[in-house]
Amino acid sequence: MPTTTAAQRRQQARIEYDAFLRDCPTNQLLDRISDKWVALVVAALAAGPMRYSELGRKIAGVSPKMLTQTLRTLERDGLISRTVTPSVPVRVDYSLTPLGESLSRLLTAVKDWAETHIEEVHQSRERYDAANA
């Protein structure tokens, strides 16, 4: 049996990624990026860099804890960057990385679709609820 290098094993794993399998890294990534707060933070940053407080005001309903947790997760995943500017008080800006920008196009399209079609969804829900009451 031939031995394989770590690089060969990683390449083979990439070929075998299957998002339908729960333990697959792509499944875990889809779970992460389908989170409501992730989608809203990425869509908000698509307009350009923002400070923490600006994001908190822009995204209605997000708690400081969830915003902090979401920002840290996105930074860890390489989707956003955090820039600290020494001043009094310290200024911290968040912006999309090139990887985040590629995701933002998709998530912004989903957000736009939701805003465009929400009335149709409401009507469908009402019809369904009336027929199944």
N, CA, C and O atoms as a GROMACS GRO file, in nm:
protein
  532
    1MET      N    1   0.084  -0.116   0.000
    1MET     CA    2   0.000   0.000   0.000
    1MET      C    3   0.090   0.124   0.000
    1MET      O    4   0.174   0.140   0.088
    2PRO      N    5   0.072   0.213  -0.098
    2PRO     CA    6   0.157   0.331  -0.106
    2PRO      C    7   0.122   0.431   0.005
    2PRO      O    8   0.005   0.447   0.042
    3THR      N    9   0.222   0.496   0.055
    3THR     CA   10   0.199   0.599   0.156
    3THR      C   11   0.167   0.730   0.086
    3THR      O   12   0.207   0.755  -0.027
    4THR      N   13   0.093   0.814   0.158
    4THR     CA   14   0.057   0.944   0.102
    4THR      C   15   0.107   1.053   0.196
    4THR      O   16   0.116   1.034   0.317
    5THR      N   17   0.139   1.165   0.137
    5THR     CA   18   0.184   1.279   0.217
    5THR      C   19   0.063   1.351   0.274
    5THR      O   20  -0.051   1.328   0.233
    6ALA      N   21   0.088   1.438   0.370
    6ALA     CA   22  -0.020   1.517   0.430
    6ALA      C   23  -0.087   1.602   0.323
    6ALA      O   24  -0.210   1.617   0.323
    7ALA      N   25  -0.008   1.659   0.232
    7ALA     CA   26  -0.065   1.742   0.126
    7ALA      C   27  -0.154   1.660   0.034
    7ALA      O   28  -0.259   1.707  -0.009
    8GLN      N   29  -0.114   1.538   0.004
    8GLN     CA   30  -0.197   1.451  -0.079
    8GLN      C   31  -0.327   1.414  -0.008
    8GLN      O   32  -0.433   1.409  -0.070
    9ARG      N   33  -0.319   1.390   0.122
    9ARG     CA   34  -0.440   1.357   0.199
    9ARG      C   35  -0.536   1.476   0.203
    9ARG      O   36  -0.658   1.459   0.192
   10ARG      N   37  -0.481   1.598   0.219
   10ARG     CA   38  -0.567   1.717   0.218
   10ARG      C   39  -0.632   1.736   0.082
   10ARG      O   40  -0.750   1.770   0.074
   11GLN      N   41  -0.557   1.714  -0.025
   11GLN     CA   42  -0.613   1.725  -0.160
   11GLN      C   43  -0.724   1.624  -0.181
   11GLN      O   44  -0.828   1.656  -0.238
   12GLN      N   45  -0.704   1.502  -0.136
   12GLN     CA   46  -0.807   1.399  -0.149
   12GLN      C   47  -0.930   1.436  -0.068
   12GLN      O   48  -1.043   1.414  -0.113
   13ALA      N   49  -0.911   1.492   0.050
   13ALA     CA   50  -1.025   1.533   0.133
   13ALA      C   51  -1.105   1.642   0.064
   13ALA      O   52  -1.228   1.642   0.071
   14ARG      N   53  -1.037   1.735  -0.005
   14ARG     CA   54  -1.108   1.841  -0.078
   14ARG      C   55  -1.196   1.782  -0.186
   14ARG      O   56  -1.308   1.828  -0.207
   15ILE      N   57  -1.147   1.681  -0.253
   15ILE     CA   58  -1.226   1.616  -0.358
   15ILE      C   59  -1.348   1.548  -0.297
   15ILE      O   60  -1.455   1.542  -0.359
   16GLU      N   61  -1.332   1.497  -0.177
   16GLU     CA   62  -1.439   1.420  -0.113
   16GLU      C   63  -1.532   1.502  -0.025
   16GLU      O   64  -1.622   1.445   0.038
   17TYR      N   65  -1.515   1.634  -0.017
   17TYR     CA   66  -1.605   1.715   0.065
   17TYR      C   67  -1.749   1.692   0.021
   17TYR      O   68  -1.778   1.691  -0.099
   18ASP      N   69  -1.837   1.673   0.118
   18ASP     CA   70  -1.979   1.652   0.089
   18ASP      C   71  -2.059   1.725   0.197
   18ASP      O   72  -2.067   1.678   0.310
   19ALA      N   73  -2.116   1.837   0.161
   19ALA     CA   74  -2.186   1.921   0.258
   19ALA      C   75  -2.309   1.852   0.317
   19ALA      O   76  -2.362   1.898   0.418
   20PHE      N   77  -2.356   1.744   0.255
   20PHE     CA   78  -2.471   1.673   0.310
   20PHE      C   79  -2.433   1.584   0.429
   20PHE      O   80  -2.522   1.535   0.499
   21LEU      N   81  -2.304   1.565   0.452
   21LEU     CA   82  -2.258   1.487   0.566
   21LEU      C   83  -2.234   1.580   0.685
   21LEU      O   84  -2.164   1.680   0.673
   22ARG      N   85  -2.293   1.546   0.798
   22ARG     CA   86  -2.288   1.634   0.915
   22ARG      C   87  -2.146   1.667   0.960
   22ARG      O   88  -2.120   1.780   1.001
   23ASP      N   89  -2.056   1.572   0.954
   23ASP     CA   90  -1.920   1.595   1.002
   23ASP      C   91  -1.827   1.658   0.899
   23ASP      O   92  -1.710   1.683   0.929
   24CYS      N   93  -1.877   1.682   0.780
   24CYS     CA   94  -1.794   1.743   0.676
   24CYS      C   95  -1.770   1.890   0.710
   24CYS      O   96  -1.863   1.959   0.751
   25PRO      N   97  -1.649   1.939   0.694
   25PRO     CA   98  -1.620   2.080   0.722
   25PRO      C   99  -1.708   2.176   0.641
   25PRO      O  100  -1.742   2.284   0.690
   26THR      N  101  -1.746   2.137   0.520
   26THR     CA  102  -1.832   2.226   0.441
   26THR      C  103  -1.971   2.235   0.501
   26THR      O  104  -2.035   2.340   0.492
   27ASN      N  105  -2.020   2.128   0.563
   27ASN     CA  106  -2.149   2.131   0.632
   27ASN      C  107  -2.142   2.228   0.748
   27ASN      O  108  -2.234   2.306   0.771
   28GLN      N  109  -2.032   2.224   0.822
   28GLN     CA  110  -2.014   2.312   0.936
   28GLN      C  111  -2.003   2.458   0.891
   28GLN      O  112  -2.054   2.548   0.958
   29LEU      N  113  -1.936   2.481   0.778
   29LEU     CA  114  -1.925   2.617   0.726
   29LEU      C  115  -2.062   2.668   0.681
   29LEU      O  116  -2.096   2.784   0.706
   30LEU      N  117  -2.141   2.584   0.614
   30LEU     CA  118  -2.276   2.625   0.574
   30LEU      C  119  -2.361   2.660   0.695
   30LEU      O  120  -2.438   2.755   0.692
   31ASP      N  121  -2.346   2.582   0.802
   31ASP     CA  122  -2.419   2.611   0.925
   31ASP      C  123  -2.380   2.749   0.977
   31ASP      O  124  -2.465   2.826   1.021
   32ARG      N  125  -2.251   2.780   0.972
   32ARG     CA  126  -2.203   2.909   1.022
   32ARG      C  127  -2.257   3.024   0.937
   32ARG      O  128  -2.311   3.120   0.992
   33ILE      N  129  -2.243   3.016   0.805
   33ILE     CA  130  -2.279   3.130   0.721
   33ILE      C  131  -2.429   3.144   0.701
   33ILE      O  132  -2.475   3.246   0.649
   34SER      N  133  -2.506   3.042   0.742
   34SER     CA  134  -2.652   3.056   0.730
   34SER      C  135  -2.713   3.120   0.854
   34SER      O  136  -2.834   3.141   0.860
   35ASP      N  137  -2.631   3.151   0.952
   35ASP     CA  138  -2.677   3.218   1.073
   35ASP      C  139  -2.728   3.359   1.039
   35ASP      O  140  -2.666   3.431   0.961
   36LYS      N  141  -2.840   3.395   1.098
   36LYS     CA  142  -2.901   3.526   1.070
   36LYS      C  143  -2.805   3.641   1.097
   36LYS      O  144  -2.794   3.733   1.015
   37TRP      N  145  -2.736   3.638   1.210
   37TRP     CA  146  -2.648   3.750   1.244
   37TRP      C  147  -2.529   3.758   1.150
   37TRP      O  148  -2.484   3.867   1.115
   38VAL      N  149  -2.477   3.643   1.109
   38VAL     CA  150  -2.366   3.642   1.012
   38VAL      C  151  -2.411   3.708   0.883
   38VAL      O  152  -2.341   3.795   0.829
   39ALA      N  153  -2.527   3.668   0.833
   39ALA     CA  154  -2.577   3.724   0.707
   39ALA      C  155  -2.595   3.875   0.718
   39ALA      O  156  -2.561   3.947   0.624
   40LEU      N  157  -2.649   3.923   0.829
   40LEU     CA  158  -2.673   4.065   0.844
   40LEU      C  159  -2.543   4.144   0.862
   40LEU      O  160  -2.530   4.255   0.809
   41VAL      N  161  -2.448   4.090   0.937
   41VAL     CA  162  -2.319   4.158   0.955
   41VAL      C  163  -2.246   4.167   0.821
   41VAL      O  164  -2.195   4.273   0.785
   42VAL      N  165  -2.242   4.057   0.748
   42VAL     CA  166  -2.173   4.057   0.619
   42VAL      C  167  -2.241   4.152   0.522
   42VAL      O  168  -2.174   4.226   0.450
   43ALA      N  169  -2.375   4.152   0.519
   43ALA     CA  170  -2.448   4.243   0.430
   43ALA      C  171  -2.423   4.389   0.470
   43ALA      O  172  -2.408   4.475   0.383
   44ALA      N  173  -2.418   4.417   0.599
   44ALA     CA  174  -2.393   4.555   0.644
   44ALA      C  175  -2.253   4.600   0.605
   44ALA      O  176  -2.234   4.714   0.562
   45LEU      N  177  -2.156   4.512   0.619
   45LEU     CA  178  -2.017   4.549   0.586
   45LEU      C  179  -1.993   4.555   0.436
   45LEU      O  180  -1.889   4.605   0.392
   46ALA      N  181  -2.086   4.507   0.357
   46ALA     CA  182  -2.071   4.516   0.210
   46ALA      C  183  -2.067   4.662   0.166
   46ALA      O  184  -2.009   4.694   0.062
   47ALA      N  185  -2.128   4.750   0.245
   47ALA     CA  186  -2.129   4.893   0.212
   47ALA      C  187  -1.996   4.960   0.245
   47ALA      O  188  -1.971   5.072   0.201
   48GLY      N  189  -1.911   4.894   0.322
   48GLY     CA  190  -1.783   4.951   0.359
   48GLY      C  191  -1.754   4.929   0.507
   48GLY      O  192  -1.839   4.879   0.580
   49PRO      N  193  -1.633   4.966   0.551
   49PRO     CA  194  -1.594   4.945   0.691
   49PRO      C  195  -1.689   5.015   0.788
   49PRO      O  196  -1.742   5.122   0.759
   50MET      N  197  -1.708   4.952   0.902
   50MET     CA  198  -1.794   5.009   1.005
   50MET      C  199  -1.733   4.984   1.142
   50MET      O  200  -1.659   4.888   1.163
   51ARG      N  201  -1.766   5.072   1.234
   51ARG     CA  202  -1.727   5.054   1.373
   51ARG      C  203  -1.829   4.964   1.441
   51ARG      O  204  -1.940   4.945   1.391
   52TYR      N  205  -1.791   4.909   1.555
   52TYR     CA  206  -1.877   4.820   1.632
   52TYR      C  207  -2.013   4.886   1.661
   52TYR      O  208  -2.118   4.826   1.642
   53SER      N  209  -2.008   5.010   1.709
   53SER     CA  210  -2.132   5.080   1.744
   53SER      C  211  -2.221   5.103   1.622
   53SER      O  212  -2.343   5.097   1.633
   54GLU      N  213  -2.160   5.130   1.507
   54GLU     CA  214  -2.237   5.148   1.384
   54GLU      C  215  -2.308   5.019   1.346
   54GLU      O  216  -2.425   5.020   1.307
   55LEU      N  217  -2.236   4.908   1.358
   55LEU     CA  218  -2.298   4.778   1.328
   55LEU      C  219  -2.414   4.750   1.424
   55LEU      O  220  -2.519   4.702   1.382
   56GLY      N  221  -2.393   4.780   1.551
   56GLY     CA  222  -2.499   4.759   1.650
   56GLY      C  223  -2.624   4.840   1.620
   56GLY      O  224  -2.735   4.791   1.640
   57ARG      N  225  -2.606   4.963   1.572
   57ARG     CA  226  -2.722   5.046   1.536
   57ARG      C  227  -2.787   4.999   1.406
   57ARG      O  228  -2.909   5.003   1.392
   58LYS      N  229  -2.705   4.954   1.312
   58LYS     CA  230  -2.755   4.912   1.180
   58LYS      C  231  -2.837   4.783   1.188
   58LYS      O  232  -2.936   4.768   1.118
   59ILE      N  233  -2.794   4.691   1.274
   59ILE     CA  234  -2.855   4.559   1.282
   59ILE      C  235  -2.950   4.555   1.402
   59ILE      O  236  -2.908   4.529   1.515
   60ALA      N  237  -3.075   4.583   1.376
   60ALA     CA  238  -3.175   4.588   1.483
   60ALA      C  239  -3.189   4.452   1.551
   60ALA      O  240  -3.199   4.348   1.486
   61GLY      N  241  -3.190   4.457   1.683
   61GLY     CA  242  -3.218   4.336   1.760
   61GLY      C  243  -3.096   4.254   1.799
   61GLY      O  244  -3.109   4.162   1.880
   62VAL      N  245  -2.979   4.286   1.746
   62VAL     CA  246  -2.860   4.209   1.784
   62VAL      C  247  -2.810   4.258   1.919
   62VAL      O  248  -2.793   4.378   1.941
   63SER      N  249  -2.788   4.164   2.010
   63SER     CA  250  -2.735   4.201   2.141
   63SER      C  251  -2.584   4.223   2.129
   63SER      O  252  -2.520   4.171   2.038
   64PRO      N  253  -2.528   4.301   2.220
   64PRO     CA  254  -2.382   4.320   2.218
   64PRO      C  255  -2.307   4.187   2.223
   64PRO      O  256  -2.205   4.170   2.156
   65LYS      N  257  -2.357   4.092   2.302
   65LYS     CA  258  -2.291   3.962   2.312
   65LYS      C  259  -2.292   3.889   2.178
   65LYS      O  260  -2.189   3.835   2.136
   66MET      N  261  -2.406   3.887   2.110
   66MET     CA  262  -2.414   3.818   1.981
   66MET      C  263  -2.333   3.889   1.874
   66MET      O  264  -2.271   3.824   1.790
   67LEU      N  265  -2.331   4.022   1.876
   67LEU     CA  266  -2.253   4.096   1.778
   67LEU      C  267  -2.104   4.067   1.798
   67LEU      O  268  -2.032   4.042   1.701
   68THR      N  269  -2.057   4.070   1.922
   68THR     CA  270  -1.918   4.040   1.951
   68THR      C  271  -1.882   3.898   1.909
   68THR      O  272  -1.780   3.875   1.845
   69GLN      N  273  -1.967   3.804   1.944
   69GLN     CA  274  -1.942   3.664   1.910
   69GLN      C  275  -1.940   3.644   1.759
   69GLN      O  276  -1.854   3.573   1.707
   70THR      N  277  -2.032   3.708   1.688
   70THR     CA  278  -2.038   3.696   1.542
   70THR      C  279  -1.914   3.757   1.478
   70THR      O  280  -1.856   3.697   1.388
   71LEU      N  281  -1.874   3.874   1.524
   71LEU     CA  282  -1.756   3.939   1.468
   71LEU      C  283  -1.630   3.855   1.491
   71LEU      O  284  -1.547   3.843   1.400
   72ARG      N  285  -1.615   3.799   1.609
   72ARG     CA  286  -1.498   3.715   1.637
   72ARG      C  287  -1.496   3.591   1.548
   72ARG      O  288  -1.391   3.552   1.496
   73THR      N  289  -1.612   3.530   1.530
   73THR     CA  290  -1.622   3.411   1.446
   73THR      C  291  -1.588   3.444   1.301
   73THR      O  292  -1.515   3.369   1.235
   74LEU      N  293  -1.640   3.556   1.251
   74LEU     CA  294  -1.613   3.596   1.113
   74LEU      C  295  -1.466   3.631   1.094
   74LEU      O  296  -1.408   3.603   0.988
   75GLU      N  297  -1.405   3.692   1.195
   75GLU     CA  298  -1.263   3.723   1.186
   75GLU      C  299  -1.181   3.594   1.186
   75GLU      O  300  -1.086   3.581   1.108
   76ARG      N  301  -1.217   3.500   1.271
   76ARG     CA  302  -1.146   3.371   1.277
   76ARG      C  303  -1.155   3.298   1.144
   76ARG      O  304  -1.059   3.235   1.100
   77ASP      N  305  -1.271   3.306   1.079
   77ASP     CA  306  -1.292   3.237   0.952
   77ASP      C  307  -1.231   3.312   0.833
   77ASP      O  308  -1.236   3.263   0.720
   78GLY      N  309  -1.175   3.430   0.858
   78GLY     CA  310  -1.110   3.504   0.751
   78GLY      C  311  -1.205   3.582   0.663
   78GLY      O  312  -1.169   3.621   0.551
   79LEU      N  313  -1.328   3.607   0.712
   79LEU     CA  314  -1.428   3.678   0.632
   79LEU      C  315  -1.427   3.828   0.659
   79LEU      O  316  -1.466   3.907   0.572
   80ILE      N  317  -1.383   3.868   0.777
   80ILE     CA  318  -1.371   4.011   0.808
   80ILE      C  319  -1.234   4.037   0.870
   80ILE      O  320  -1.168   3.946   0.921
   81SER      N  321  -1.194   4.162   0.863
   81SER     CA  322  -1.070   4.203   0.931
   81SER      C  323  -1.107   4.310   1.034
   81SER      O  324  -1.203   4.385   1.017
   82ARG      N  325  -1.028   4.314   1.138
   82ARG     CA  326  -1.047   4.408   1.249
   82ARG      C  327  -0.925   4.498   1.252
   82ARG      O  328  -0.812   4.450   1.265
   83THR      N  329  -0.948   4.628   1.240
   83THR     CA  330  -0.838   4.723   1.240
   83THR      C  331  -0.850   4.814   1.362
   83THR      O  332  -0.951   4.882   1.380
   84VAL      N  333  -0.747   4.814   1.444
   84VAL     CA  334  -0.744   4.897   1.564
   84VAL      C  335  -0.659   5.020   1.535
   84VAL      O  336  -0.543   5.008   1.494
   85THR      N  337  -0.716   5.138   1.555
   85THR     CA  338  -0.644   5.264   1.538
   85THR      C  339  -0.623   5.326   1.675
   85THR      O  340  -0.719   5.359   1.744
   86PRO      N  341  -0.496   5.340   1.716
   86PRO     CA  342  -0.471   5.397   1.849
   86PRO      C  343  -0.516   5.543   1.854
   86PRO      O  344  -0.468   5.628   1.779
   87SER      N  345  -0.607   5.568   1.941
   87SER     CA  346  -0.657   5.704   1.965
   87SER      C  347  -0.725   5.701   2.100
   87SER      O  348  -0.726   5.598   2.167
   88VAL      N  349  -0.782   5.811   2.140
   88VAL     CA  350  -0.857   5.817   2.265
   88VAL      C  351  -0.999   5.860   2.232
   88VAL      O  352  -1.019   5.976   2.195
   89PRO      N  353  -1.097   5.772   2.242
   89PRO     CA  354  -1.084   5.629   2.271
   89PRO      C  355  -1.031   5.555   2.149
   89PRO      O  356  -1.028   5.608   2.038
   90VAL      N  357  -0.992   5.430   2.171
   90VAL     CA  358  -0.939   5.347   2.062
   90VAL      C  359  -1.048   5.328   1.958
   90VAL      O  360  -1.165   5.306   1.991
   91ARG      N  361  -1.010   5.336   1.832
   91ARG     CA  362  -1.105   5.317   1.722
   91ARG      C  363  -1.084   5.178   1.663
   91ARG      O  364  -0.972   5.140   1.629
   92VAL      N  365  -1.193   5.101   1.652
   92VAL     CA  366  -1.188   4.967   1.594
   92VAL      C  367  -1.285   4.964   1.477
   92VAL      O  368  -1.405   4.990   1.492
   93ASP      N  369  -1.232   4.931   1.360
   93ASP     CA  370  -1.314   4.920   1.240
   93ASP      C  371  -1.315   4.776   1.191
   93ASP      O  372  -1.215   4.705   1.202
   94TYR      N  373  -1.428   4.736   1.137
   94TYR     CA  374  -1.444   4.603   1.078
   94TYR      C  375  -1.470   4.620   0.930
   94TYR      O  376  -1.546   4.708   0.890
   95SER      N  377  -1.409   4.534   0.850
   95SER     CA  378  -1.431   4.538   0.706
   95SER      C  379  -1.424   4.397   0.650
   95SER      O  380  -1.367   4.307   0.712
   96LEU      N  381  -1.481   4.379   0.534
   96LEU     CA  382  -1.478   4.249   0.468
   96LEU      C  383  -1.340   4.225   0.407
   96LEU      O  384  -1.277   4.317   0.355
   97THR      N  385  -1.295   4.103   0.414
   97THR     CA  386  -1.175   4.060   0.343
   97THR      C  387  -1.218   4.024   0.200
   97THR      O  388  -1.338   4.019   0.174
   98PRO      N  389  -1.127   3.999   0.110
   98PRO     CA  390  -1.168   3.953  -0.023
   98PRO      C  391  -1.257   3.827  -0.017
   98PRO      O  392  -1.351   3.813  -0.094
   99LEU      N  393  -1.225   3.736   0.075
   99LEU     CA  394  -1.309   3.617   0.091
   99LEU      C  395  -1.449   3.657   0.139
   99LEU      O  396  -1.549   3.603   0.091
  100GLY      N  397  -1.456   3.750   0.233
  100GLY     CA  398  -1.584   3.800   0.282
  100GLY      C  399  -1.663   3.873   0.175
  100GLY      O  400  -1.785   3.863   0.169
  101GLU      N  401  -1.592   3.946   0.090
  101GLU     CA  402  -1.660   4.016  -0.020
  101GLU      C  403  -1.725   3.917  -0.116
  101GLU      O  404  -1.835   3.942  -0.164
  102SER      N  405  -1.658   3.807  -0.143
  102SER     CA  406  -1.718   3.707  -0.232
  102SER      C  407  -1.843   3.646  -0.168
  102SER      O  408  -1.940   3.617  -0.239
  103LEU      N  409  -1.843   3.627  -0.037
  103LEU     CA  410  -1.961   3.577   0.033
  103LEU      C  411  -2.069   3.683   0.040
  103LEU      O  412  -2.188   3.651   0.031
  104SER      N  413  -2.030   3.809   0.055
  104SER     CA  414  -2.130   3.916   0.071
  104SER      C  415  -2.220   3.929  -0.052
  104SER      O  416  -2.338   3.960  -0.038
  105ARG      N  417  -2.167   3.904  -0.169
  105ARG     CA  418  -2.250   3.911  -0.289
  105ARG      C  419  -2.365   3.811  -0.280
  105ARG      O  420  -2.478   3.841  -0.319
  106LEU      N  421  -2.335   3.692  -0.230
  106LEU     CA  422  -2.438   3.589  -0.218
  106LEU      C  423  -2.538   3.622  -0.107
  106LEU      O  424  -2.659   3.615  -0.127
  107LEU      N  425  -2.486   3.660   0.010
  107LEU     CA  426  -2.576   3.688   0.123
  107LEU      C  427  -2.658   3.814   0.100
  107LEU      O  428  -2.773   3.821   0.142
  108THR      N  429  -2.600   3.913   0.035
  108THR     CA  430  -2.676   4.034   0.003
  108THR      C  431  -2.787   4.001  -0.096
  108THR      O  432  -2.896   4.057  -0.086
  109ALA      N  433  -2.761   3.912  -0.190
  109ALA     CA  434  -2.865   3.870  -0.284
  109ALA      C  435  -2.979   3.799  -0.211
  109ALA      O  436  -3.096   3.819  -0.244
  110VAL      N  437  -2.946   3.717  -0.113
  110VAL     CA  438  -3.050   3.649  -0.034
  110VAL      C  439  -3.129   3.752   0.047
  110VAL      O  440  -3.252   3.744   0.054
  111LYS      N  441  -3.060   3.849   0.108
  111LYS     CA  442  -3.129   3.954   0.184
  111LYS      C  443  -3.222   4.033   0.093
  111LYS      O  444  -3.337   4.061   0.129
  112ASP      N  445  -3.173   4.070  -0.025
  112ASP     CA  446  -3.255   4.144  -0.122
  112ASP      C  447  -3.376   4.062  -0.166
  112ASP      O  448  -3.487   4.115  -0.180
  113TRP      N  449  -3.355   3.931  -0.189
  113TRP     CA  450  -3.466   3.843  -0.227
  113TRP      C  451  -3.572   3.842  -0.117
  113TRP      O  452  -3.691   3.850  -0.145
  114ALA      N  453  -3.529   3.832   0.008
  114ALA     CA  454  -3.623   3.829   0.121
  114ALA      C  455  -3.702   3.959   0.129
  114ALA      O  456  -3.823   3.957   0.152
  115GLU      N  457  -3.635   4.072   0.109
  115GLU     CA  458  -3.705   4.201   0.114
  115GLU      C  459  -3.803   4.215  -0.002
  115GLU      O  460  -3.909   4.276   0.014
  116THR      N  461  -3.770   4.160  -0.117
  116THR     CA  462  -3.856   4.170  -0.235
  116THR      C  463  -3.978   4.078  -0.226
  116THR      O  464  -4.086   4.114  -0.271
  117HIS      N  465  -3.961   3.959  -0.168
  117HIS     CA  466  -4.066   3.857  -0.173
  117HIS      C  467  -4.138   3.832  -0.041
  117HIS      O  468  -4.216   3.737  -0.032
  118ILE      N  469  -4.115   3.913   0.060
  118ILE     CA  470  -4.176   3.888   0.190
  118ILE      C  471  -4.328   3.891   0.184
  118ILE      O  472  -4.394   3.813   0.253
  119GLU      N  473  -4.385   3.979   0.104
  119GLU     CA  474  -4.532   3.985   0.096
  119GLU      C  475  -4.589   3.857   0.036
  119GLU      O  476  -4.692   3.808   0.083
  120GLU      N  477  -4.523   3.802  -0.066
  120GLU     CA  478  -4.567   3.675  -0.124
  120GLU      C  479  -4.560   3.563  -0.021
  120GLU      O  480  -4.649   3.477  -0.015
  121VAL      N  481  -4.456   3.564   0.060
  121VAL     CA  482  -4.442   3.462   0.164
  121VAL      C  483  -4.552   3.478   0.268
  121VAL      O  484  -4.610   3.379   0.312
  122HIS      N  485  -4.582   3.602   0.308
  122HIS     CA  486  -4.691   3.626   0.404
  122HIS      C  487  -4.824   3.575   0.348
  122HIS      O  488  -4.899   3.509   0.420
  123GLN      N  489  -4.851   3.605   0.222
  123GLN     CA  490  -4.976   3.558   0.161
  123GLN      C  491  -4.982   3.406   0.157
  123GLN      O  492  -5.087   3.348   0.185
  124SER      N  493  -4.873   3.342   0.124
  124SER     CA  494  -4.868   3.197   0.121
  124SER      C  495  -4.892   3.138   0.260
  124SER      O  496  -4.963   3.039   0.274
  125ARG      N  497  -4.833   3.198   0.361
  125ARG     CA  498  -4.853   3.152   0.499
  125ARG      C  499  -4.999   3.164   0.540
  125ARG      O  500  -5.055   3.074   0.602
  126GLU      N  501  -5.060   3.278   0.505
  126GLU     CA  502  -5.201   3.298   0.538
  126GLU      C  503  -5.289   3.193   0.471
  126GLU      O  504  -5.379   3.138   0.534
  127ARG      N  505  -5.262   3.166   0.342
  127ARG     CA  506  -5.340   3.063   0.271
  127ARG      C  507  -5.321   2.926   0.336
  127ARG      O  508  -5.417   2.852   0.357
  128TYR      N  509  -5.197   2.893   0.366
  128TYR     CA  510  -5.167   2.765   0.427
  128TYR      C  511  -5.235   2.751   0.563
  128TYR      O  512  -5.297   2.649   0.592
  129ASP      N  513  -5.224   2.856   0.646
  129ASP     CA  514  -5.283   2.851   0.780
  129ASP      C  515  -5.436   2.840   0.771
  129ASP      O  516  -5.497   2.768   0.849
  130ALA      N  517  -5.497   2.910   0.676
  130ALA     CA  518  -5.642   2.904   0.659
  130ALA      C  519  -5.685   2.763   0.615
  130ALA      O  520  -5.786   2.712   0.662
  131ALA      N  521  -5.610   2.702   0.526
  131ALA     CA  522  -5.644   2.569   0.476
  131ALA      C  523  -5.616   2.459   0.578
  131ALA      O  524  -5.675   2.351   0.571
  132ASN      N  525  -5.527   2.486   0.674
  132ASN     CA  526  -5.488   2.382   0.770
  132ASN      C  527  -5.533   2.414   0.913
  132ASN      O  528  -5.481   2.356   1.009
  133ALA      N  529  -5.629   2.505   0.927
  133ALA     CA  530  -5.675   2.542   1.060
  133ALA      C  531  -5.772   2.440   1.118
  133ALA      O  532  -5.820   2.457   1.230
   0.00000   0.00000   0.00000
